[in-house]
Amino acid sequence: MLADSERIHQWAWNKTLEPLGIQLDWNFYLKNFVGIADEVALRDRLHIEDRDGLVARKQAFFRQGLAESQPFSTETVRLLEELFPLFKLAVVSSSYRSVVEPPLVRGGIRPFFQLLICGEDVQSFKPSPEPYLLAAKRLGARRPLVIEDSDAGVASGRAAGFEVLRVSGAQKTAEEVRSYLARGAAGA
C-alpha cells in the first residue's frame, strides 16, 4: 500500500527460484503471493520446504532491489506529511522488520510511523487478525482504519473488526485515502 514494491518482490522470487527452474509470471504472482508472508508463500503456494534458506535469499534479493529503486511516490510522502499530525500511524506487515524498515528509513518516511508490526512480532500472519489487533493495542487506537491493497490484508483487518479501506495499489493510495477521508468529513 505504501510502496510500489510488488515488481521487486516478483523479481526477487524469480532470482531465488531460478536455480530450481521455477519462474513466477506476473498473474500467478499477483494471485498467490501478494500480502502473503514469504515462508507461507513458499510452503503453501509452491509446496517447497525452506531447507536451503530460500526465504533468506529472496529477502536479500528484495533488499537489493529496493536499494536500487525509490518505491515511495511523492504523493504518498505528501499524504503521510498531512496525516502524521492528525493520526497515530503504523505499518502492519507480514514481512520481517529487516525488509520493511530500511526502505522506510531510506525514503525518509520512517518518522511518520509510531509503530511497526512485522512478521517477527506475531504468531500468525495475515489474514489472521493478530497483526492488526496487536497494532491497535500498542497504539491505543479506539477506531482503527486499516488501509490495504491485498486480499490477505483486507481479511486481516476485517477479522480484527476494524474499518477497512481497500486501495487499488501504491500509485493510487494517496488519491483514494484523501477521497475516503473527504467523504467521511462530509458525512460527519
C-alpha positions as CSV (number, residue, x, y, z in Angstrom):
1,M,0.0,0.0,0.0
2,L,2.8,2.4,0.8
3,A,5.4,1.2,-1.6
4,D,5.3,0.2,-5.2
5,S,7.3,-2.9,-4.5
6,E,5.4,-5.9,-5.9
7,R,7.5,-5.9,-9.1
8,I,10.6,-6.0,-6.9
9,H,9.1,-8.9,-4.9
10,Q,8.4,-10.8,-8.1
11,W,11.9,-10.2,-9.4
12,A,13.4,-11.3,-6.1
13,W,11.3,-14.5,-6.1
14,N,12.3,-15.3,-9.7
15,K,16.0,-14.7,-8.9
16,T,15.7,-17.0,-5.9
17,L,13.8,-19.8,-7.7
18,E,15.7,-19.6,-11.0
19,P,18.2,-22.4,-9.9
20,L,15.1,-24.6,-9.3
21,G,13.8,-23.9,-12.8
22,I,10.8,-22.1,-11.4
23,Q,9.7,-18.7,-12.6
24,L,6.5,-16.8,-11.4
25,D,4.6,-15.0,-14.1
26,W,3.0,-11.7,-13.1
27,N,-0.6,-13.0,-12.9
28,F,0.4,-16.1,-10.8
29,Y,2.5,-13.9,-8.5
30,L,-0.4,-11.4,-8.0
31,K,-2.9,-14.1,-7.3
32,N,-0.7,-16.2,-5.0
33,F,2.0,-14.1,-3.3
34,V,0.7,-10.5,-2.7
35,G,0.2,-9.9,1.0
36,I,1.4,-13.4,2.0
37,A,4.4,-13.9,4.2
38,D,7.4,-15.4,2.3
39,E,7.5,-18.6,4.4
40,V,3.8,-19.2,3.8
41,A,4.0,-18.4,0.1
42,L,6.9,-20.8,-0.4
43,R,5.3,-23.6,1.7
44,D,1.6,-23.2,0.7
45,R,1.8,-21.8,-2.8
46,L,4.8,-23.6,-4.2
47,H,4.8,-26.6,-1.8
48,I,8.6,-26.2,-1.1
49,E,10.0,-26.6,2.4
50,D,12.7,-24.0,3.1
51,R,15.6,-26.3,3.9
52,D,18.1,-24.4,1.8
53,G,17.4,-20.8,3.0
54,L,15.3,-19.8,0.0
55,V,13.4,-17.2,2.1
56,A,16.6,-15.6,3.3
57,R,17.9,-15.4,-0.3
58,K,14.7,-14.0,-1.5
59,Q,14.7,-11.3,1.2
60,A,18.4,-10.4,0.3
61,F,17.4,-10.0,-3.4
62,F,14.4,-7.9,-2.3
63,R,16.6,-5.6,-0.2
64,Q,19.0,-5.3,-3.2
65,G,16.1,-4.4,-5.5
66,L,14.7,-1.8,-3.0
67,A,18.1,-0.3,-2.6
68,E,18.2,0.3,-6.3
69,S,14.8,1.9,-6.5
70,Q,12.6,4.5,-4.9
71,P,9.3,2.7,-4.1
72,F,7.5,5.7,-2.4
73,S,5.7,8.2,-4.6
74,T,5.9,11.9,-3.9
75,E,2.1,11.8,-3.4
76,T,2.4,9.1,-0.8
77,V,5.0,11.1,1.1
78,R,2.8,14.2,1.0
79,L,-0.1,12.2,2.3
80,L,1.9,11.0,5.2
81,E,3.0,14.5,6.0
82,E,-0.7,15.5,6.1
83,L,-1.8,12.5,8.2
84,F,1.0,12.5,10.7
85,P,-0.1,15.4,12.8
86,L,-3.7,14.1,12.9
87,F,-3.5,10.4,13.4
88,K,-1.3,7.7,15.0
89,L,0.2,5.7,12.1
90,A,1.5,2.2,11.9
91,V,2.9,-0.1,9.3
92,V,1.5,-3.6,9.7
93,S,3.3,-6.2,7.5
94,S,3.8,-9.9,7.4
95,S,7.3,-9.3,6.1
96,Y,10.1,-9.0,8.6
97,R,11.5,-5.8,10.0
98,S,14.8,-6.3,8.2
99,V,12.8,-6.0,4.9
100,V,10.2,-3.4,6.0
101,E,12.2,-0.8,7.9
102,P,15.3,0.0,5.7
103,P,13.3,1.4,2.8
104,L,11.1,3.5,5.2
105,V,14.3,5.0,6.6
106,R,16.0,5.5,3.2
107,G,12.8,7.1,1.9
108,G,12.7,9.5,4.8
109,I,9.2,8.4,6.0
110,R,10.1,6.2,9.0
111,P,9.5,9.1,11.4
112,F,5.8,9.3,10.4
113,F,5.1,5.9,11.9
114,Q,4.7,5.5,15.7
115,L,4.8,1.7,15.3
116,L,5.9,-1.1,13.0
117,I,4.3,-4.5,13.4
118,C,6.2,-7.1,11.4
119,G,6.3,-10.8,10.9
120,E,8.5,-11.4,13.9
121,D,6.1,-9.7,16.2
122,V,3.2,-12.1,15.7
123,Q,2.5,-15.8,15.9
124,S,0.1,-15.7,12.9
125,F,0.5,-13.7,9.7
126,K,-2.2,-12.0,7.7
127,P,-5.1,-13.0,7.1
128,S,-5.1,-13.7,10.8
129,P,-6.4,-10.6,12.8
130,E,-3.4,-10.8,15.1
131,P,-1.2,-8.3,13.4
132,Y,-3.9,-5.6,13.3
133,L,-5.1,-6.4,16.8
134,L,-1.6,-6.0,18.2
135,A,-1.0,-2.7,16.4
136,A,-4.3,-1.3,17.7
137,K,-3.5,-2.4,21.2
138,R,0.0,-0.9,21.2
139,L,-1.2,2.3,19.6
140,G,-4.1,2.6,22.0
141,A,-6.3,3.0,18.9
142,R,-10.1,3.1,19.6
143,R,-11.4,3.2,16.0
144,P,-8.6,2.0,13.7
145,L,-8.8,2.4,9.9
146,V,-6.9,-0.3,8.0
147,I,-5.7,0.7,4.6
148,E,-4.8,-2.3,2.5
149,D,-4.3,-3.4,-1.1
150,S,-4.1,-7.2,-0.7
151,D,-6.8,-9.9,-0.1
152,A,-4.9,-11.2,3.0
153,G,-4.6,-7.7,4.5
154,V,-8.2,-6.9,3.9
155,A,-9.2,-10.2,5.5
156,S,-6.9,-9.5,8.4
157,G,-8.3,-6.0,9.1
158,R,-11.9,-7.2,8.8
159,A,-11.3,-10.2,11.0
160,A,-9.9,-7.8,13.6
161,G,-13.3,-5.9,13.4
162,F,-11.8,-2.7,12.0
163,E,-13.0,-0.5,9.2
164,V,-11.0,-1.3,6.1
165,L,-10.3,0.9,3.1
166,R,-9.1,-1.2,0.2
167,V,-6.9,0.7,-2.2
168,S,-6.0,-0.3,-5.7
169,G,-2.3,0.0,-5.3
170,A,0.6,2.2,-4.3
171,Q,0.2,4.7,-7.2
172,K,-3.4,5.4,-6.2
173,T,-3.2,5.2,-2.4
174,A,-2.9,9.0,-1.7
175,E,-5.8,9.9,-4.0
176,E,-8.0,7.1,-2.6
177,V,-7.2,7.8,1.0
178,R,-7.9,11.6,0.5
179,S,-11.2,10.8,-1.2
180,Y,-12.2,8.4,1.6
181,L,-11.3,11.0,4.3
182,A,-13.2,13.7,2.5
183,R,-16.3,11.6,2.3
184,G,-16.0,10.9,6.0
185,A,-15.7,14.6,6.8
186,A,-18.6,15.4,4.6
187,G,-20.8,12.8,6.2
188,A,-19.9,13.9,9.8
